[in-house]
Amino acid sequence: MLNSKLLSGVRSFRKDHSGTVAVETVIIFPALLFVLFAMMNIFDAYRAKSTTEKAAFAVSDMLSRETTSVNCDYLNGIHAVLEEMSTVRSSHSMTITHVYWSVNTNDYELYWTRNQSCGAGVSASEFEAMKANLPQLVDGESLLVVETSATYAPPILAGWDGKRKEGSLELSETESPLNMDIDTFVFSRPRFAPQLAWSNS
């Protein structure tokens, strides 16, 4: 008896086409809003990654065309170009490393390395790890390696630093799980000179 009433109620509910638009909107609108925000964030993340990679290639191409020595002012300038071209809203770190293939050691050797503020570039251990990502060179051939790094934050939560606060008490120091690191690794050969000299002036 109970089963027949239950089945009858299910059949009646299935055949019922009546409804209220306002109620249906309230039910479906949060899901549509979530999908819209998710699509905006995904598109913006791909755009940020694409523009950052193109900016790194542009910096690498600028360096490869130089025939005179570069200095701290030059690095500051190309770092400004990188930040102008990239759509990532955070600041970018940048490291320029000039390497060559040594005939004597039959291995990669370091000409010079600097970061965007003209400080020390890659360390000895980082240079050893970098070698695995470099192409095979001929004797005496050199490469300019441009590495950049930035943190992408979704535009919907651009003002959220990933910390929960209650009054003046900070409850958590963990970074936002929505943030994403965008790193680039670009290399090019000097075009018009055998190497790119570094000037301390």
N, C-alpha and C positions, 0 to 999 in steps of 0.2 A: 504493500500500500504506500509506504513511505517512498520507495524507489520510483513508483509510477508518478507520484506527485512531484518528485524531484526532477524526473525526466520531462514531465509536462512543463514545469517551470523553465527548464533550460530551453526547450523548444520554443516556448513563448518569448523568452528573452532574445533568442536568436532571430526570430521573425520580426521583432519589434524594431522599426526604423525611425521611431520618434526620437527627438533630442533637442537640446538647446545649444545654440551656437556659442553663447557666452560661456557655458560650462565646458564645452569642447575646447574653446580657446584657452581657458585657464589651465586645462590639463596639458595641452600640447605646446603652449607658448614657452614655458621654461626650457623644454627640450630643443625647440627651434632656436632659442636665444643661445643656448649652450653650443649647439652645432655652429651657429654663425660666428661666435667668439673663437671657437676652436679653429675654424677655417681661416679667420683673420690672422690668428697667431701663427698657424702653419705657413701661410703665404708670406707673412712678414719675416719669419725665421729663414725661409729659403732665400728671400730677397736679401736679407742681411748677410747670409753666407756667401751669396753670389757676388754682391758688391764688394765685400771684403777680399775675396779671392781676386777679383778684377783689379782692385786697388793694389794688392800685393804684386800682381803681374806688371802693373804700370810702374811701380817703384823699381822692380827688377829691370824692366826695360830701360828706364831712365839711367840706372847705374851702368848697364851694359854699353850704353852709347858714349859714356864719358871718356875723354882722352887725356884729361888733366886730373891732378890729385883732388880728392874730396876731403872735407874737414867737418868739424862739428856743426857749423852753420848749414852746410849742405844736408847733413843728416836731419837737422831740425826742420829744414824745408821739405824734404821728402816725407817726413813723418806728418807734417801738416797736410800734405797732399793726400796721404793715406787716410787720415781722419776725415778729410773733406769728402772723399769719394765713398767711403764706407757709410752705410746706413745704421750701423751698430751705434747705440746711444752712449755706450761707455767708452772710456779712453782705451787706446790700443798700445800695447807694448810692441816694440820692433827691434829686431837684431839683424845686423848685416854682418856676414862672414865671408871672407875671401879666402878660398882654398886653392891648392894646386897639386898636381901629381908629381911627386919627386922621383927622379931617376935613381938617386942614391939609395933611398929607403924603399922604393917600390910601393909607396903608400901615399895617402893624402897628407899634405902638410898645410899648416896655417900661415897665411900671409898676415892678416889682421882681422879683428872682430870688434865691433862696437854696438851698443844699443842706441835707442833714439835720443837719449840724453848725453851721449858721448862717453858713457861709462863702459865698464868691462862687458864684453859680449858673452859668448859661450865659454863655459869652463872646459877643462881638459877632458873630464868625463862626458860632458855633453857633446864635445867634438867627436869623441870615440863612438858615441851612440849615433851621431849624425852620419857617420861614414856609411852605415848600412843603407841609407836612403839616397846616396849620391850615385850618379851614373859612372860607368867606367870611363876613364880619361886616358889620353895618350901622354907620353912623357912631356912634362913641362906645361901641359894644358891647365887652365885655371877656370874656376867657377865662382860666381857671386851668388850667395845663398841669402834669401830674404825670409825671415821667420816673423810672423806676427801673431798676436794673441789678444783676444777681447772677450768680454762676457756679454752675452745677449740676454736681455730681459724682455719678456712678452709685453707688447704695448698696452694691453688691458690692465696689467699690474705693474706698469712702469714705476709707479711711486712706492711700491711695496718692497722693502729691503729684505724680506724673508724672515723678519723677527716678530714675534708676538710680544706685545707690551701691555701691561696693565698699570695705568698711572705712570709712575716713574720707574717701576720695577720691570726689568727685562726678564721674560720667562724663558726665552730660548735664543741661542746664539747661532743656530744652524742657518745656513744660507737657503734661499728659496730653491725648492726642487724644480721650479719651472725655468730657472736660469740655465743657460747652455754656453759652454766655452766654444768659441770659434777660433781655431788655429789654422794657420796657413804655412806652407813650406814650398817656396818657389826658388828655382835656381836658373841662371842663364850664364852664357859665356860672354866675356868682353868682346865687343864686335870690332872695334877699331884700334885696339891696343892689346898687347899680350897680357897685361894685368892692369888693375886699377890701384893706383898708389894712394896711400893715406898720408895726409898732412896734419901735423899737430898745431899748425898755425890757425 
